[in-house]
Amino acid sequence: MVIRSNEQHLRWSVLVIHLVLFSLVLFSSVSGAESDSITAIPALAPPTNVSAIDKPNDGGGSISIRWGLSQDDYDGGLVSGYKVLRATDSNGIMSSFTEIGDATAGQAEYVDGNVSDDSSYYYQVVAFAQIESNGAAHDLIAKSAITGQVQSSAQWFDWQRINVFVGVLILCALIIFYIRQAQSGKELFIRKIAGLEAIDEAVGRATEMGKKIFYIPGTQDMDNVQTIAGVTILGRVAELSAQYETWLEVPVARSLVLVTAKEIVKEAYSKVGRPDAFNEDQVHYLTDDQFGYAAGIDGMVVREKPATIFFMGAFYAESLILAETGNSIGAIQIAGTGMPSQLPFFVAACDYTLIGEELFAASAYLSREPKLLGSLKGQDMGKALILIALIVGILLETFGIWTFSDLFGVID
């Protein structure tokens, strides 16, 4: 009985040992499977070759930072973007880095435009990414090396605009050349401008009819170049009016224009030898209000029915109101403005219209003064050269010619 009891205990012991061994094997296999399912989090490659230089061809206050892309940024890699960090150099001790900007993946340059020319800076670029692993989000970063000390400064010349400098030199040379030509007595060809050629006819018609001439120098002040051009033409009209003893009326909308126009008309009367014929009331102020000024002129036009009306200067929404009223009484109307939006109204309602630069060329056209004529001719030649350059550029772009070798290939 004792022997059987010992044998049973031995069997139970062996069974327990087998169960324990089996459990250990099963646990290790399960643990191994779980460990195999855990994905290792990859390391992010940092940006390389980070450099910081003073931005060239600028007025100072900016530094350009460039870097080589992280290896994980190629072919749609892990990198989500880059952060640019900056530290200042305080008494030779670099301060802590702070973020100043960021860049998208694939971008390898950043311009720091918020720096002082009196301070030195260090830069560092950090690549960052966010990935999902083992059911959780992980933020990855990789820092580049720190750049050397850099400081911004202003440059004397912007070498990227050297073409503009060359163009200005050519234009100045052309203007000086044609001024010399005009001063030497050579006749310079200037295209006829119908509106300016018709000034004598318009003043003559008013003289024959015994009616007034109205001259409207626009609604803007003397700081507007169109107003300056308008009062310049006023001098020529005033001279003819003084010669023909025809009343010239100049209602203005600005106080400075009033003073300027009065002096120009007075000088014109003196120039033709009739200073006593000038009347202070010929040039008078109406109002600064845009439509109040237009209404005042329309009232005078309807009541006094002038034979000739000049519109020379800057005009806005009142242009059609003024021109239509003058057209309704049958007056000869000559207009000129540099406002593209108002030109259609003047073209439709006036007999002659100076379009854009014709208004600014009027002083040279009417006076025939050598310096003005030479300047006008030189500018026209400069515009012609620009037009030729544009045409040549379009042709080269059309045929895909970028270098001299491409040009020779097309010729061959």
C-alpha positions in Angstrom: 0.0 0.0 0.0 2.9 2.3 0.8 4.6 1.5 -2.5 1.4 2.3 -4.4 1.0 5.6 -2.6 4.6 6.6 -3.4 4.1 5.8 -7.1 0.9 7.9 -7.2 2.8 10.9 -5.6 5.6 10.5 -8.2 3.1 10.5 -11.1 1.3 13.6 -9.8 4.7 15.3 -9.4 5.7 14.5 -12.9 2.3 15.8 -14.2 2.7 19.0 -12.3 6.2 19.5 -13.7 4.9 18.9 -17.3 2.1 21.4 -16.7 4.5 24.1 -15.5 6.8 23.5 -18.4 3.9 23.7 -20.9 2.7 26.9 -19.3 6.2 28.4 -19.6 6.5 27.4 -23.2 3.0 28.8 -24.0 3.7 32.1 -22.2 7.0 32.6 -24.0 5.5 32.0 -27.4 2.6 34.4 -26.7 5.1 37.0 -25.4 7.2 36.5 -28.5 4.2 37.0 -30.7 3.3 40.2 -28.9 6.8 41.5 -29.1 6.9 40.8 -32.8 3.7 42.9 -33.3 5.4 46.0 -31.7 6.8 48.2 -34.5 10.1 49.9 -33.8 9.8 53.8 -34.1 12.3 55.0 -36.8 14.8 57.7 -36.1 14.4 61.0 -38.2 17.4 62.2 -40.3 18.4 65.8 -39.5 18.8 68.6 -42.1 22.3 69.0 -43.4 24.7 71.7 -44.6 22.8 74.5 -42.8 24.2 77.9 -43.7 23.2 81.5 -42.8 24.3 84.5 -44.9 23.5 88.2 -45.2 20.8 88.4 -47.9 22.5 89.9 -50.9 21.3 93.0 -52.8 19.1 94.4 -50.1 18.9 97.3 -47.8 19.8 95.3 -44.7 17.7 93.8 -42.0 17.4 90.3 -43.4 19.4 87.0 -43.3 19.0 84.1 -45.7 19.1 80.5 -44.1 19.5 77.5 -46.4 19.9 73.8 -45.7 20.0 70.4 -47.3 16.8 68.4 -47.0 16.6 65.6 -44.5 17.1 62.1 -46.1 13.5 61.3 -44.9 12.1 64.2 -46.9 12.8 62.6 -50.3 10.2 60.6 -52.2 7.3 61.5 -49.9 9.2 60.6 -46.8 8.4 61.1 -43.1 9.3 64.8 -42.8 6.2 67.0 -42.2 8.2 70.3 -42.3 11.1 72.3 -40.8 11.3 74.8 -38.0 13.9 77.6 -38.0 15.4 78.5 -34.7 17.5 81.6 -33.9 19.7 82.7 -31.0 21.5 86.0 -30.5 25.1 86.6 -29.6 25.0 88.5 -26.3 28.5 89.6 -25.3 30.0 86.6 -27.0 27.6 84.2 -25.2 25.0 82.5 -27.4 21.5 82.9 -25.9 18.8 80.2 -26.0 17.2 79.3 -29.4 13.7 80.5 -30.2 11.5 79.5 -33.1 11.2 82.3 -35.7 9.5 80.6 -38.6 8.8 77.3 -40.4 9.0 75.8 -43.8 7.0 73.1 -45.6 8.5 69.7 -46.5 10.7 70.0 -49.6 11.5 73.7 -48.9 15.2 74.4 -48.2 15.3 78.1 -47.6 14.0 80.7 -45.2 14.5 84.5 -45.0 14.6 86.0 -41.6 13.5 89.6 -42.2 13.3 90.6 -38.6 16.9 91.2 -37.6 19.0 94.2 -36.7 22.2 95.2 -38.5 23.8 95.8 -35.2 23.4 92.3 -33.8 24.9 88.9 -34.6 22.8 85.7 -34.8 23.1 81.9 -34.9 20.6 79.6 -36.6 19.5 75.9 -36.3 17.0 74.0 -38.4 14.8 71.3 -37.0 13.0 68.6 -39.1 9.8 67.4 -37.5 7.3 64.6 -38.3 4.3 62.9 -36.7 3.7 59.2 -37.2 1.3 56.6 -35.9 2.8 53.5 -34.3 1.5 50.9 -31.9 -1.8 52.7 -31.8 -0.3 56.0 -30.6 0.9 59.2 -32.2 4.6 60.0 -31.9 6.3 63.4 -32.6 9.8 63.0 -34.1 12.4 65.8 -34.4 15.9 66.0 -35.7 18.1 69.0 -35.1 20.8 70.2 -37.5 24.1 71.6 -36.5 24.3 75.2 -35.4 25.5 77.8 -38.0 28.3 80.2 -37.5 27.9 83.7 -36.4 26.1 86.0 -39.1 25.2 89.6 -39.2 23.1 91.6 -41.8 24.2 94.7 -43.6 22.9 97.1 -46.3 24.4 96.8 -49.8 25.2 99.8 -52.0 24.0 98.2 -55.2 21.3 95.7 -56.1 23.1 93.8 -58.8 19.9 92.0 -59.8 18.6 95.3 -61.2 21.7 96.1 -63.3 19.5 95.8 -66.4 17.4 98.8 -65.1 20.6 100.8 -64.6 21.8 100.1 -68.1 18.3 101.1 -69.4 18.4 104.4 -67.6 21.9 105.1 -69.0 20.7 104.4 -72.5 17.5 106.6 -72.0 19.6 109.5 -70.6 22.0 109.2 -73.5 19.2 109.4 -76.0 17.6 112.4 -74.4 20.9 114.3 -74.2 21.7 113.4 -77.8 18.3 114.7 -79.1 18.5 117.8 -77.0 21.9 118.6 -78.6 20.3 117.9 -82.0 17.4 120.3 -81.4 19.8 123.0 -80.0 21.9 122.7 -83.1 18.9 123.7 -85.2 18.1 120.3 -86.6 14.4 119.8 -87.2 13.0 116.9 -85.1 10.0 115.0 -86.4 7.1 115.0 -83.9 3.9 113.4 -84.9 1.0 115.8 -85.3 -1.5 115.8 -82.5 -4.9 116.7 -83.9 -6.2 118.1 -80.6 -3.3 120.6 -80.3 -3.5 121.5 -83.9 -7.1 122.4 -83.5 -6.5 124.9 -80.7 -6.0 127.8 -83.1 -9.2 126.8 -84.9 -11.2 126.6 -81.7 -10.1 130.0 -80.4 -10.7 131.5 -83.8 -14.2 130.2 -83.9 -15.0 131.7 -80.5 -13.6 135.1 -81.8 -15.7 135.0 -84.9 -18.9 134.2 -82.9 -18.1 136.8 -80.2 -18.5 134.2 -77.4 -16.4 133.1 -74.5 -13.9 130.3 -74.2 -14.1 128.1 -71.1 -10.9 126.3 -69.9 -11.4 123.6 -67.2 -8.0 122.4 -65.7 -9.5 119.4 -64.0 -10.5 118.8 -60.4 -7.2 117.9 -58.7 -4.5 120.1 -57.1 -1.1 121.2 -58.3 0.5 118.0 -57.0 -1.1 116.1 -59.8 1.0 115.9 -63.0 -2.1 116.1 -65.2 -3.0 119.4 -63.6 0.5 120.7 -64.3 0.1 119.6 -67.9 -3.3 121.2 -68.1 -2.2 124.7 -66.9 0.8 124.5 -69.3 -1.6 124.2 -72.3 -3.6 127.1 -70.6 -0.7 129.4 -71.4 -0.9 128.8 -75.1 -4.7 129.2 -75.1 -4.4 132.4 -73.1 -1.9 133.9 -75.6 -4.3 133.2 -78.5 -7.2 134.7 -76.5 -5.2 137.8 -75.8 -4.2 138.2 -79.5 -7.8 137.8 -80.7 -9.3 139.8 -77.8 -11.5 136.9 -76.8 -12.8 136.4 -73.3 -11.1 133.4 -71.6 -12.8 132.1 -68.4 -11.0 129.6 -66.1 -13.2 128.3 -63.3 -11.0 126.2 -60.9 -11.6 123.8 -58.0 -8.4 124.3 -55.9 -6.8 127.3 -54.3 -3.3 126.5 -55.6 -4.6 126.0 -59.1 -6.3 129.4 -58.8 -3.0 131.1 -58.0 -1.1 129.2 -60.7 -3.6 129.7 -63.4 -4.0 133.4 -62.7 -0.3 134.0 -63.0 -0.1 131.9 -66.2 -2.9 133.8 -67.9 -1.6 137.2 -66.7 1.9 136.3 -68.1 0.4 135.2 -71.4 -1.4 138.6 -71.8 1.9 140.4 -71.0 3.8 138.2 -73.5 1.6 139.3 -76.4 1.8 142.9 -75.4 -1.7 143.3 -73.9 -1.2 143.3 -70.1 -4.0 145.8 -69.6 -6.5 143.4 -71.2 -6.1 140.9 -68.4 -9.0 140.8 -65.9 -8.6 139.2 -62.5 -12.2 137.8 -62.8 -11.2 135.6 -65.7 -9.7 133.1 -63.4 -12.0 132.4 -60.4 -12.6 129.7 -57.8 -15.9 127.7 -57.6 -15.7 124.9 -55.0 -13.6 121.9 -53.9 -16.6 119.6 -54.0 -16.4 117.3 -57.1 -20.0 117.4 -58.2 -20.6 120.9 -56.9 -17.8 122.0 -59.2 -19.4 120.1 -62.1 -22.8 121.6 -61.4 -21.4 125.1 -61.2 -19.7 124.8 -64.6 -22.7 123.2 -66.2 -24.9 126.1 -65.1 -22.4 128.7 -66.6 -22.2 126.7 -69.8 -26.0 126.5 -70.2 -26.5 130.2 -69.4 -23.5 131.7 -71.3 -23.2 129.2 -74.1 -19.5 129.5 -74.8 -18.2 128.7 -78.3 -15.2 126.6 -77.2 -14.5 124.5 -74.1 -11.2 122.9 -73.1 -11.0 120.0 -70.6 -7.3 119.5 -69.7 -6.3 117.7 -66.5 -7.4 115.0 -64.2 -11.1 114.1 -64.2 -13.3 111.5 -62.6 -17.0 110.8 -62.6 -17.8 114.4 -63.5 -16.2 114.0 -67.0 -19.3 112.8 -68.8 -21.5 115.4 -67.1 -19.3 118.2 -68.2 -18.7 117.0 -71.7 -22.3 116.1 -72.4 -23.5 119.5 -71.3 -20.9 121.2 -73.6 -21.9 119.0 -76.5 -25.6 119.8 -76.0 -25.0 123.5 -76.7 -22.9 122.8 -79.8 -19.5 124.1 -78.5 -16.2 122.9 -79.9 -14.7 120.7 -77.2 -11.1 119.7 -76.8 -10.3 117.3 -74.0 -7.1 115.7 -72.6 -6.6 113.5 -69.6 -4.4 110.6 -68.4 -7.3 108.9 -66.7 -8.0 105.7 -68.8 -11.5 105.2 -67.3 -12.6 108.7 -68.4 -11.2 108.7 -71.9 -14.2 106.9 -73.5 -16.6 109.7 -72.3 -14.4 112.4 -73.7 -13.9 110.6 -77.0 -17.7 110.2 -77.3 -18.7 113.7 -76.4 -15.8 115.9 -77.5 -14.4 116.9 -80.9 -10.8 116.2 -80.1 -9.2 114.2 -77.3 -5.6 114.0 -76.1 -5.1 110.5 -75.0 -2.7 109.8 -72.1 0.8 110.9 -72.9 -0.3 113.3 -75.6 -1.4 115.6 -72.8 2.1 115.5 -71.3 3.8 116.1 -74.6 1.7 119.2 -75.3 4.1 121.6 -73.7 6.9 120.5 -76.0 4.6 120.3 -79.0 3.3 123.8 -78.6 6.4 125.6 -77.4 9.0 123.9 -79.7 11.6 124.6 -77.1 14.8 122.6 -77.9 15.1 121.0 -74.4 11.5 119.9 -74.3 11.6 118.6 -77.9 14.8 116.7 -77.3 13.5 115.2 -74.1 10.3 114.1 -75.9 12.1 112.6 -78.8 14.6 110.8 -76.6 11.8 109.3 -74.5 10.1 108.1 -77.7 13.2 106.4 -78.9 13.7 104.8 -75.5 10.1 103.4 -75.7 10.9 102.1 -79.2 13.9 100.2 -77.9 11.8 98.7 -75.2 9.2 97.6 -77.7 11.8 96.0 -79.9 13.3 94.2 -76.9 9.8 92.9 -76.0 9.2 91.6 -79.6 12.6 89.9 -79.7 12.0 88.3 -76.3 8.6 87.0 -77.3 10.2 85.4 -80.5 13.0 83.8 -78.5 10.6 82.4 -76.0 8.3 81.1 -78.7 11.1 79.1 -80.3 12.6 78.0 -77.1 15.9 79.8 -77.5 17.6 80.4 -74.2 21.3 80.4 -75.0 23.6 81.3 -77.9 24.0 77.5 -78.6 20.2 77.2 -78.9 20.2 80.1 -81.4 22.9 78.6 -83.5 21.1 75.3 -83.4 18.0 76.9 -84.8 20.0 78.7 -87.5 21.7 75.4 -88.6 
